[in-house]
């Protein structure tokens, strides 16, 4: 079973296209978990429309005696601390799947993302795949996020310079179980860095050159995507010391 965890906040412009690119790749019994951080636009209405459409499709299959099922869309409200890291943590806590994919609200999955990723998850606990970078209209502005970021694989390299985005990660349930709960200071521990470091420290992690995602930059993203320098050296050191402290704390968990 696959669980796709999406953290939403005022994502009405792109959420429908993203959900369509995801749902078409899922199988009966899989789930999409939407954790919403208090959207004030039509994000939840659009998601509810898509969920209602899926339920109608389910009923039509039943009437036709086809016995088919469609992926479930589950909507959660993040009622705890706000921000994209606790919002993703809320979604992850409710995930039932053996394989978990993270997704932003404004990207688009390539049609082979699930197939290619699952093939690698047979042998590794976490799979990280490259993406191209597109603008608001979907035009490619960079062929490779890895190349743009100067990404390097491995635990030490990623403590020196974090290379990956959460939307690039897919992992087995064991990684989720080891990583939760997230360290409490979310300003010093974002969900993507924490999950990747847990996987690299305690499990098997592989990095794919395949571009399985159209990573959208549109000027209103929740983060800078690691493409702009926004922190001081002192903060970077403090950030990494905090993560190492918490990695050591969960060694025997």
N, C-alpha and C positions, 0 to 999 in steps of 0.2 A: 504494500500500500504506500502511496505517495502522499505527503502533505506539502502543499505549497503555502508558505507563510508570507503574507503581504502586509506591510505596515502602511496605512493610508492617512493622509491629512490634506484636505482641500486639493484632491487630485482629479477633479471632474474632467479636466481637459484630455487626459490620456488614459484613465483607468479602464475604459471600455476596450480600447485597442489592446492594452496589455492583457486583460483577462481573456479576450478572445484568442490571443496567441498562446496562452497557457492551456486553457480548457481543451482546445482541439488536440492536445498531445496527451491528455490524461485518460485513464481507463476507468471503467465502472468500479466504484468503491473507493477511488481516490478522493482527496478533499482539497479545497482551497480555503484557507483561513484568512479572513480579512480582519485585522485589528485596527480600529479607527481611533484616532487621537483627538476627536472632538471637531471633526470637519464642520464648517459652516456653509459649504457650497453643496452641490448636488452629488458629491461622491457616493454617499450611502444610497441615495435614490437610484443611481445608475447601477450600483451593485445589486440592489434589491430587484430592479427590473431584470437583470441578467439571471438572478436566482429564480425569479418567478418563471422566466422563459424556460429554464432548465427543468423546473418542476412540471411545467406543461408538457414538455417533451417526454418526461418520465411517464406522465399519465397516458399520453398517446401511445407509448410503447406498451403499457399495461393493457389498454383497451384492445390493441391489435394482437395481444397475446404473445408479444415478442420476448417478454421477460428481460428486456434490456434495462440497464441502469446508467445514470450519468453521474459525473463527479459532483459531490456535494459542495455547495458554497456556504460557509459558515461565517456569520458576521458577529464580531465581538467588539465591545466598547472598552477602550483602555481607560479604566477608572483610577489607576494609580498615578505615579509620576509621569509627566508628559515628556515628549521628546522621542526621537526615532529609536534610540536604543531600548528604553523600557517598553516602547510600543512593540518592537520585535520580540522582546522577552515575553510579553503577554501572549503573542501569537504562538511562540514556541512552547509555552507551558501547556497549551491546549492541543498541540499536534499529536495525532494518533498514529501517524505513518511510520513505517520502517525506514523510509527514505524521505529526507526533508530538503526542500529547495527553498531558498530565500529569494524574494522578488521585491523590487521597488515598484511603485505605482505608475511610473511614467516611462518605463522601458518597453521593449518588444522582444520576445523570445524568438529565436530562429526556429524553423519547423522541426529541426532534428535535435534540439537541446536535450529533451528528456531521453531520447533513445541513446544518444552518445554518452550522456552522463551516467545512465543506469549501467551501461556496459562497463564503465570504469569503476562504478561503485560495487561491482561484484568482487573487486580485488583490493579496494581501498576504502577507508572510512570517510575520507573527504575528497571531493573532486573540485578543483578550481579551474575554470575555463576563461579564456580571453574573450574580449568583446571589441567590436568597433564602436566608434563614438559618433553619434548623430545629433543634428540640431533639432529644434522644435518641430520642424516639418519632416523629419526623418532623413534628411540629406546627410551622407557620410562626411564628417569633417576630420576624422582620423581613422586610419585603417586598423590600428591596434592599440587598445588601452595599455597593454603590457609595455609596448614599445614607448608610448607616450609617457608612461609613468617611470620607465626604467626598472621594471619589475625584476626581482630576483627571488628564486625559490629557496626554501630552507628556513629553519627556525631562527638562526642567528641573523641571517640577512634581513628577515622581517622584523626582528627587534631593532635593527639599525634603521631600516627604512621600510615601513609597511607598504606592501605591493598590491593588495587585493581589496576589492569591494565586496560588500555583503551579497549583492545581487549576483555575484559570480560563484557563490558557494552552494554546494549540495553535499549532504553528509548522511551517514547512517544515524539511527536513533541513539546509539551509544555515545556519540559526540555530544548530542543535545543533553543527554543525561549527565555527562561529566561536566558540562559547561554551566548548567543551571544549579542554583541561581547565579546570575551575573554578579560580579563584584559591585558593591553598592554605589560607589562614586562614578557615575556615568560620564562625568566630564573627563575622567581619567581612564575610561574603559568603554570604548564603543563596541557595539555588538559584533561587527565584522572582524576587527582585530582580535577580540577575545576568542571568538569561535575558531578562527584560523590558528591562533597560537595553541589553543587546547588540542586541536587535531594534530598539529605538528609535534607537540610535546608527548602526547600519550597514545597516538594512533598512527595509522598510515595515511599519508596525504599525497596526492598527485596533482600536478599542474598540466593542463592540456593547452596546446597552442590553438586549438579550434576556437573560432569566434562564434559563440553560441548565444550571443546577446547583442542587441542594438542598445547601447547605453546612451540615454538621451540627456543632453545638456541644453537647458532652455531658459536659464537665468533665474529660475525660482526653485531650484533643487534644494532639498533639505540639507545637503552637505556640499562641500567643494569637490568631492570625489578624489581627493588626494592630488589634484592637478594644480593647486595654488598653495603657496606657502602662507600659512595663517597663524603659526605659533612660534614662540620664542624657543631658544635652545634650552633654557631653564625648564620650561614646561615640558619639552620633549623628554628630558632626563627624568623629571618627576613622573611623567606618564609611564615610562618604561619600568621604572623602579616599582611603581604600583602594580603593574601587570605581573612582574616577576614575583613579587610578594604573594599575589593571589594564586599564581601557578603553583608555587611551593605549598600553599595552604591546602590545595585540593589533591595533592599527590596521593594521599591514602584514602581518598573518597571513593 
